[in-house]
Amino acid sequence: MSIILLLGIANILLLLFQLFTGMHWIRVKIGLHRKAGVLLVIVAAIHGLIAIVAH
């Protein structure tokens, strides 16, 4: 498995977590929701940069 694929899977999981906690289907503290959002942005940026360089 490539690192690009793994980061893409991580992005999907983080995005779903953000959606579910934002819709209050999963109850978490707002701090965890914010930290997951920041992590999502960082992982997505790394994923995109690596994909551009690899292509």
C-alpha positions, 0 to 999 in steps of 0.5 A: 500500500502506498502512503498516498492511499493510506493518507487518503483513507485517513482523510475519509475517516477524519472527514466522517468523524467530523461529519458525525460529531458535527451532526451530533450523531456521535457526542464528543467534547468540542475540543476533540472536534476542533483538534480532529478538524486541524488534524484533517487539514494537516493530513489532507495537505500532506496527502495532496502535496505528496500526490502532486510530487509523486505524479 
